[in-house]
Amino acid sequence: MNKKIWTSVLALLLTFTVVLAGCGKKESPKTALEESYTAASTMNSADFNMNMTLNLDFPESALKADPSLEMGANLLKNLDVTAKGVYQADPMQLEMTLEANLKGDMPMKISLPMVMTKDKMYVKVPNIPLLPIPKDAVGKYIVVDVNELNQTTEGKVNVNAIDVKKQQEFGQEAMKIFTTNFDEKTYFVEVDKKNAGLPESVDAKQVVKFQITNENLEPAIKTIVEKVAPQLLDLVSSDKYKDMLQVDPAEIEKAKKELAAGSSKEDTQKAIDELKKVLKINEFNILTAINKDKFPAYQEINANLDITEAKQGTIKVGTKIKTEYSNINKKANLQPLPTDTMTIEQFSQKMQASGM
């Protein structure tokens, strides 16, 4: 009897161990990333928080050669843009506040709340000191009815282009094409989540980094030219997305022919050799934190590049894009649609009356 009891206990322990091992098992970095993109296409609601910083540093010689470049350079130096909000697929509603922090000689902060539904867009009129926007317009929402607009304008508004769900699906399919075609050992690495620098709010089961360096740049370009680009062109022109993107089939076919004509080994190698002369990758990677439900709960794109042109010197390009998703597929905390609204025509009349 005792022997049977111990045998049963041992069997239970072994079963429990196998279950725990299965629960804790991690996919290979590339497989985990691909599965996360598949899961992301089922994301029907979520809170999101995106932040992008951009820093373009032009050499003095380039600024002197083109004075008009200096104003743009000041705007693009230490640019900081944030988009925060909530999304729901059915019925479609997106609430977002877009914030831009312009630094440099004339620092400025612009906040632009907006709401989108299947057929309407609401944009809150911001208070911008440099623009004499009438006080009775500031804070109101300009409402655009896409269906009404299509009846009164010659240039029809592409309703499919503001289909957030379809945009999301396209982005995930494009990313999947990108990752599927790259060799796992060369470009993908698993990162210890303790050392990944994730926000405390992100509960990650696995963290994967995709990276391109100066050492693997050559095979990366060959992969893009020979595999990624043709598949992306097919995706763009597919029946699923052609209405959303409104691409000209003739232009797609032209691009395919040009790509095929210029993708010979000799031409590709020549382009790679030329790129190596001007491009230095200090850092280029995409960090993705995958949660227990296989959703990409956090993604971070880091790029630090030097582009050197013989006559004008070196342009330094630095950017960091961070996106965090939370409350995935749970009840979306949406606010009632704005009621303090005005039409585009009413806003235009107010601006004209103020001398704009």
C-alpha positions as CSV (number, residue, x, y, z in Angstrom):
1,M,0.0,0.0,0.0
2,N,2.8,2.4,0.9
3,K,4.6,1.6,-2.3
4,K,1.5,2.5,-4.3
5,I,1.1,5.8,-2.4
6,W,4.7,6.8,-3.0
7,T,4.4,5.8,-6.7
8,S,1.3,8.0,-7.1
9,V,2.9,10.9,-5.3
10,L,6.0,10.6,-7.5
11,A,3.8,10.5,-10.6
12,L,2.0,13.6,-9.5
13,L,5.3,15.4,-8.8
14,L,6.6,14.5,-12.2
15,T,3.4,15.7,-13.9
16,F,3.5,18.9,-11.9
17,T,7.2,19.5,-12.9
18,V,6.4,18.9,-16.6
19,V,3.5,21.4,-16.4
20,L,5.6,24.0,-14.8
21,A,8.4,23.5,-17.3
22,G,5.8,23.9,-20.1
23,C,4.4,27.1,-18.5
24,G,7.9,28.6,-18.2
25,K,9.2,27.5,-21.5
26,K,10.3,30.3,-23.8
27,E,10.3,30.3,-27.6
28,S,13.4,31.0,-29.6
29,P,13.8,34.8,-30.0
30,K,12.7,34.9,-33.6
31,T,9.7,32.5,-33.1
32,A,8.6,34.5,-30.1
33,L,8.7,37.7,-32.1
34,E,6.8,36.3,-35.0
35,E,4.1,34.9,-32.7
36,S,3.8,38.2,-31.0
37,Y,3.0,39.9,-34.3
38,T,0.3,37.3,-35.0
39,A,-1.1,37.9,-31.5
40,A,-1.0,41.7,-32.1
41,S,-3.4,41.4,-35.0
42,T,-6.1,40.2,-32.5
43,M,-5.6,43.3,-30.3
44,N,-9.2,44.7,-30.3
45,S,-8.7,47.3,-27.6
46,A,-5.7,48.8,-25.7
47,D,-4.3,51.8,-24.0
48,F,-1.2,53.1,-25.7
49,N,1.6,55.4,-24.9
50,M,4.1,56.3,-27.7
51,N,7.1,58.6,-27.4
52,M,9.5,59.6,-30.2
53,T,12.6,61.7,-29.9
54,L,14.6,62.8,-32.9
55,N,17.9,64.5,-33.2
56,L,19.4,65.5,-36.5
57,D,22.7,67.2,-36.2
58,F,24.0,68.9,-39.4
59,P,27.6,70.0,-39.9
60,E,28.3,73.7,-40.0
61,S,29.4,73.5,-43.6
62,A,26.0,72.2,-44.7
63,L,24.2,74.9,-42.8
64,K,26.3,77.6,-44.3
65,A,25.8,76.2,-47.8
66,D,22.0,76.2,-47.4
67,P,20.7,78.9,-45.0
68,S,17.2,77.6,-45.3
69,L,18.3,74.3,-43.8
70,E,19.2,76.0,-40.5
71,M,15.6,76.7,-39.5
72,G,14.5,73.1,-40.2
73,A,17.6,71.9,-38.4
74,N,16.7,73.8,-35.3
75,L,13.2,72.3,-35.3
76,L,14.5,68.7,-35.8
77,K,17.1,69.0,-33.1
78,N,15.9,67.3,-29.9
79,L,12.3,67.0,-31.2
80,D,10.1,65.2,-28.8
81,V,6.6,63.8,-29.8
82,T,4.2,61.9,-27.6
83,A,1.0,60.2,-28.5
84,K,-1.1,58.8,-25.6
85,G,-4.6,57.4,-25.7
86,V,-7.0,54.4,-26.0
87,Y,-8.3,52.4,-28.9
88,Q,-11.3,50.2,-29.5
89,A,-12.0,48.2,-32.7
90,D,-15.7,47.6,-32.5
91,P,-17.4,50.0,-32.6
92,M,-14.2,51.8,-33.8
93,Q,-13.1,54.7,-31.6
94,L,-9.7,56.1,-31.1
95,E,-8.9,58.8,-28.5
96,M,-5.5,60.3,-28.6
97,T,-3.6,63.4,-27.4
98,L,-0.6,64.3,-29.6
99,E,2.0,66.4,-27.9
100,A,5.0,68.0,-29.7
101,N,7.8,69.6,-27.8
102,L,9.8,71.9,-30.1
103,K,13.2,72.9,-28.7
104,G,16.0,75.0,-29.9
105,D,16.0,78.8,-30.2
106,M,12.1,79.1,-30.0
107,P,11.0,76.3,-27.6
108,M,7.3,75.5,-27.9
109,K,4.8,72.8,-26.7
110,I,1.8,72.0,-28.8
111,S,-0.9,69.7,-27.5
112,L,-3.5,68.3,-29.9
113,P,-6.3,66.1,-28.5
114,M,-8.3,64.2,-31.1
115,V,-11.0,61.6,-31.4
116,M,-11.7,59.3,-34.4
117,T,-14.7,57.1,-35.1
118,K,-15.5,55.1,-38.2
119,D,-16.8,58.1,-40.1
120,K,-16.0,61.2,-38.0
121,M,-12.9,63.0,-36.8
122,Y,-12.8,65.5,-33.9
123,V,-9.7,67.7,-33.5
124,K,-9.4,70.1,-30.6
125,V,-8.3,73.6,-31.5
126,P,-5.0,74.2,-29.7
127,N,-3.7,77.4,-28.2
128,I,-0.6,78.4,-30.1
129,P,0.9,81.7,-29.0
130,L,2.4,82.5,-32.5
131,L,-1.0,82.1,-34.2
132,P,-3.8,84.5,-33.5
133,I,-6.5,81.9,-33.1
134,P,-9.8,83.4,-31.9
135,K,-10.3,82.8,-28.2
136,D,-13.9,81.5,-28.8
137,A,-12.4,78.8,-31.0
138,V,-9.7,77.6,-28.7
139,G,-10.7,74.5,-26.8
140,K,-13.6,73.6,-29.2
141,Y,-13.5,70.6,-31.4
142,I,-13.5,70.8,-35.2
143,V,-15.7,67.9,-36.4
144,V,-15.2,66.4,-39.8
145,D,-17.9,64.1,-41.2
146,V,-16.2,62.0,-43.8
147,N,-19.4,61.0,-45.5
148,E,-20.6,64.6,-45.8
149,L,-17.2,65.7,-47.0
150,N,-17.3,63.1,-49.8
151,Q,-20.6,64.6,-51.0
152,T,-19.3,68.1,-51.2
153,T,-15.7,67.8,-52.5
154,E,-14.3,66.5,-55.7
155,G,-11.4,64.8,-54.1
156,K,-13.0,61.9,-52.2
157,V,-11.7,61.2,-48.7
158,N,-10.3,57.6,-48.3
159,V,-12.4,56.2,-45.5
160,N,-10.3,53.0,-45.5
161,A,-7.1,55.1,-44.8
162,I,-8.5,56.0,-41.3
163,D,-9.4,52.4,-40.5
164,V,-7.1,52.0,-37.4
165,K,-7.7,48.2,-37.2
166,K,-6.7,47.7,-40.8
167,Q,-3.7,50.0,-40.4
168,Q,-2.7,47.9,-37.3
169,E,-3.0,44.6,-39.3
170,F,-1.0,46.0,-42.1
171,G,1.8,47.1,-39.8
172,Q,1.9,43.8,-38.1
173,E,2.0,41.9,-41.4
174,A,4.8,44.2,-42.7
175,M,6.8,43.6,-39.5
176,K,6.3,39.9,-39.8
177,I,7.7,39.9,-43.4
178,F,10.6,41.9,-42.1
179,T,11.5,39.5,-39.3
180,T,10.7,36.2,-41.0
181,N,13.3,36.7,-43.7
182,F,16.2,37.5,-41.4
183,D,18.5,34.8,-40.0
184,E,17.9,34.2,-36.3
185,K,21.5,33.6,-35.2
186,T,22.8,36.7,-37.1
187,Y,20.2,39.3,-36.1
188,F,18.1,38.1,-33.1
189,V,19.2,37.9,-29.5
190,E,17.3,37.3,-26.2
191,V,17.8,40.0,-23.6
192,D,17.5,39.4,-19.8
193,K,14.5,41.5,-18.9
194,K,16.3,42.8,-15.8
195,N,18.9,44.4,-18.1
196,A,16.5,45.5,-20.8
197,G,15.7,48.9,-19.3
198,L,11.9,48.3,-19.5
199,P,9.4,50.6,-17.8
200,E,8.3,49.3,-14.4
201,S,4.7,49.0,-15.8
202,V,5.7,46.4,-18.4
203,D,5.3,42.8,-17.3
204,A,7.4,40.9,-19.8
205,K,7.8,37.2,-20.1
206,Q,10.4,37.4,-22.9
207,V,12.5,40.3,-24.4
208,V,13.9,40.0,-27.9
209,K,16.3,42.3,-29.7
210,F,16.7,42.6,-33.5
211,Q,19.9,44.4,-34.4
212,I,21.8,45.5,-37.5
213,T,25.4,46.4,-37.1
214,N,28.2,47.4,-39.4
215,E,29.3,43.8,-39.4
216,N,26.0,42.3,-40.6
217,L,24.9,45.3,-42.7
218,E,25.9,43.6,-46.0
219,P,23.8,40.5,-45.6
220,A,21.0,42.6,-44.2
221,I,20.8,44.7,-47.3
222,K,20.9,41.6,-49.5
223,T,18.0,40.2,-47.5
224,I,16.0,43.4,-47.9
225,V,16.6,43.6,-51.6
226,E,16.1,40.0,-52.5
227,K,13.3,39.0,-50.0
228,V,11.8,41.7,-47.9
229,A,11.2,44.4,-50.6
230,P,9.4,42.1,-53.1
231,Q,7.1,40.7,-50.4
232,L,6.3,44.2,-49.1
233,L,5.3,45.3,-52.6
234,D,3.1,42.3,-52.9
235,L,1.5,43.1,-49.5
236,V,0.9,46.8,-50.5
237,S,-0.8,45.8,-53.7
238,S,-2.8,42.9,-52.2
239,D,-6.6,43.0,-52.3
240,K,-6.7,43.3,-48.6
241,Y,-4.8,46.7,-48.4
242,K,-5.0,48.2,-51.9
243,D,-8.1,50.3,-51.0
244,M,-6.6,51.5,-47.8
245,L,-3.3,52.5,-49.3
246,Q,-4.8,53.5,-52.7
247,V,-1.6,52.6,-54.6
248,D,-1.4,52.7,-58.3
249,P,-1.0,49.2,-59.6
250,A,1.1,50.5,-62.5
251,E,3.5,52.1,-60.0
252,I,3.8,48.9,-58.0
253,E,4.6,46.9,-61.2
254,K,7.1,49.5,-62.2
255,A,8.8,49.3,-58.8
256,K,8.9,45.5,-59.0
257,K,10.6,45.7,-62.4
258,E,13.1,48.2,-61.2
259,L,13.8,46.2,-58.2
260,A,14.3,43.0,-60.3
261,A,16.5,44.9,-62.8
262,G,18.7,46.3,-60.1
263,S,18.9,43.3,-57.9
264,S,21.6,41.4,-59.7
265,K,24.5,40.4,-57.5
266,E,26.8,42.9,-59.2
267,D,24.4,45.9,-58.8
268,T,23.5,44.9,-55.2
269,Q,27.2,44.6,-54.2
270,K,28.0,48.0,-55.8
271,A,25.2,49.6,-53.8
272,I,26.4,48.0,-50.6
273,D,30.0,49.2,-51.2
274,E,28.7,52.7,-51.8
275,L,26.6,52.6,-48.6
276,K,29.5,51.4,-46.5
277,K,31.5,54.4,-47.5
278,V,28.9,56.9,-46.2
279,L,27.1,55.0,-43.4
280,K,28.3,54.2,-39.9
281,I,25.9,52.3,-37.6
282,N,26.6,53.3,-34.0
283,E,23.4,51.6,-33.0
284,F,20.3,50.2,-34.7
285,N,18.0,47.8,-32.9
286,I,14.4,47.0,-32.2
287,L,13.7,45.8,-28.6
288,T,10.4,44.0,-28.1
289,A,9.0,42.9,-24.7
290,I,6.4,40.1,-25.0
291,N,3.9,39.4,-22.2
292,K,2.5,36.1,-21.0
293,D,-0.3,36.3,-23.6
294,K,2.3,36.7,-26.4
295,F,1.3,40.3,-27.1
296,P,4.2,42.8,-27.9
297,A,3.4,44.9,-24.8
298,Y,6.4,47.2,-25.3
299,Q,8.6,48.0,-28.3
300,E,11.6,50.3,-28.5
301,I,13.4,51.3,-31.7
302,N,16.9,52.8,-31.3
303,A,18.9,54.3,-34.1
304,N,22.2,56.2,-34.0
305,L,23.7,56.7,-37.4
306,D,26.5,58.8,-39.0
307,I,26.0,59.7,-42.6
308,T,29.1,61.2,-44.2
309,E,29.1,63.1,-47.4
310,A,32.4,64.1,-48.9
311,K,31.6,67.7,-49.5
312,Q,29.2,68.5,-46.6
313,G,30.6,66.4,-43.8
314,T,28.8,64.1,-41.3
315,I,25.1,64.2,-40.5
316,K,24.3,62.6,-37.2
317,V,20.9,60.9,-36.9
318,G,19.5,59.8,-33.6
319,T,16.1,58.6,-32.8
320,K,14.3,56.6,-30.1
321,I,10.7,55.4,-30.5
322,K,9.0,53.8,-27.5
323,T,5.5,52.3,-27.6
324,E,3.8,50.6,-24.6
325,Y,0.4,48.8,-24.7
326,S,-1.6,48.1,-21.6
327,N,-5.2,47.0,-20.8
328,I,-5.1,44.8,-23.9
329,N,-8.5,43.4,-25.0
330,K,-10.1,44.6,-21.8
331,K,-13.0,47.1,-21.6
332,A,-11.8,50.4,-23.2
333,N,-12.1,53.5,-20.9
334,L,-13.6,55.7,-23.6
335,Q,-15.0,59.2,-23.0
336,P,-18.3,60.4,-24.5
337,L,-17.8,62.0,-28.0
338,P,-17.2,65.8,-27.9
339,T,-20.3,68.0,-28.0
340,D,-18.7,71.5,-28.0
341,T,-17.9,71.3,-31.7
342,M,-17.9,73.4,-34.9
343,T,-17.5,72.6,-38.6
344,I,-14.5,73.4,-40.7
345,E,-16.5,76.2,-42.4
346,Q,-17.3,77.7,-39.0
347,F,-13.7,77.6,-38.0
348,S,-12.6,79.1,-41.3
349,Q,-15.0,82.0,-40.8
350,K,-13.7,82.7,-37.3
351,M,-10.1,82.7,-38.6
352,Q,-11.0,85.0,-41.5
353,A,-12.7,87.4,-39.1
354,S,-9.5,87.5,-37.0
355,G,-7.5,88.5,-40.1
356,M,-5.9,85.1,-40.8
